[in-house]
C-alpha cells in the first residue's frame, strides 16, 4: 500500500455570474451558506496555490449542507476530480463534518479511483479566507493510502 501526501486549495465563489457554489435549498430567501438547512452544489476550482490564478489541478464537485442548528458545521460530500498531468482522471471522495468556524479541522477520504483506487485517508482543512457573502479559499492537506 502506498501513502501519498498532497496540498491544494479549493476556491468557492458564492456571488457572481460565474459562481461555483450555488444554493439549491435554504430556509428563507435571505439565508446564506452559514445558515442551518442551506444546501450548496459545488463545482470549485482546485489549485496548487492559494491564489485563484495558481495552476489548476482539478475540480471539486459535489454538495455540502449546513447541518448544525447553530450554523457551525457543514456536512461535505464531494469528489476531487484531478485534471493535472500526474493524476489526470483520478478522483478522491471526501466526506465528513466540516466545523468551519475552527481554523483547522479533519474530514475523511472514503474512496478514490484511478491512481487512488481503494483509497482511504484523511484531509485537514484550513480556512485561508471566508466571506459568506462572496467567496472562500480552503487549504486541503491530504494524506491518502492506496494501491
Secondary structure, DSSP 8 states (H G I E B T S, - for coil): -EEEEEEEEEEEE-SSTT-SEEEEE-SSTT--TTSTT-EEEEEEEEESSSSTTS-EEEEEEEEEEE-STTS--EEEEEEEEE-STTTTT-EEEEEEEE-TTSSEEEEEEEEEEGGGTT-EEEEEEEEEEE-TTSEEEEEEEEEEEE-
